[in-house]
Amino acid sequence: MSVRRSRRGIALVAALTLLTLSGIVVAALVASSVTAQRAMRLGRSGATALASAEYALSTVLADPSTYQLATLPLGAARRLDIVVSQTSTAHVAVTRLRHGILWLVADAGVAGIDSGERRINVIAQFPNIGPLPVAAIESRGDVVLAGDVTISTDTVGDVDCVAHGAAGLVVLAPGATADVPAAVHAETRAVAADSNSYFLMAPQRSMLATAAGVTHVIGDTTISGGSFDGMLLVDGALTIAGPFVVTGLVVATGPIRTAAGGVLNARGSIVSAHAGPGAAFDLKTATIRFDPCLVGAVLRRAAPPRRVRDRSWAELF
């Protein structure tokens, strides 16, 4: 009887042990399943957040005019909120750096128990259409300004474009002459003989053909009055025959002159690639304020920024 009882006790212990092991296995399977499901949900949340951040970045870069990327102040981040249906939050912080570089940081998150957040950093750059003008009037040929012409320089702006001092009023190509009032500073620089300064090169013309804020006129043009904001590109002579206010950049391949009754009021820069015969500039009544930072914004607006390849990274939370 004692042997049989011993065997029954061993069987009971074995059964309890097997039952315990089975419970452990079942608990482990349940825990593994729960963990796998949670990992899947977290992965889905992370993927959604990553896709949303990428969407927010693409939205901003695809519409630089709406988000005013060309006029961002240097070094100051601007937060842009982007509507993305899959996420509770999505915004892009854009910072303009020197040399037309943009640093964009898109942050998107999915709220809830299985929340996720992703942040993408992208470097983009405005294409370089051409150099900034170095003067209020930049001329390949002779410049004649009457006594009713006044020129000044805006010395307030970002460090990458602001002009300093008296330089930058009238700049001529070597060999050209200037007949200007005593108060107007004129000097000769080699850059005024460069075709790039007048946007005459084929790649420049190709970019400007469909650029935003650029008006391209073929042939000699007479303006009787009005206002203009942006870049005015004239393939020919430009005559101002009435009160004309321009904000931005005026580029002509022919001479620029004011006729009787013509009054030019400009902020930005005016350039002429006309080398002769005759003067490239013949202005009788004009007020020009040189603002290279404004011209820089006009050029950035004309060419949308592009992503710099291999210069992006993602942050995972």
Secondary structure by P-SEA (a helix, b strand, c coil): caaaaaaaaaaaaaaaaaaaaaaaaaaaaaaaaaaaaaaaaaaaaaaaaaaaaaaaaaaaaacccccccccccccbbbbbbbbbccccbbbbbbbbcccbbbbbbbbbbccccbbbbbbbbbbbbcccccccccccccccbbbbbcccbbbbbbcccccccccccccccbbbcccccccccccbbbbbbccccccccccccaaaaaaacccccbbbbccbbbbcbbbbccbbbbccbbbbccbbbbccbbbbcccccccccbbbbbccbbbbccccccccbbbccbbbbbbaaaaaaaaaaabbbbbcccccccccc
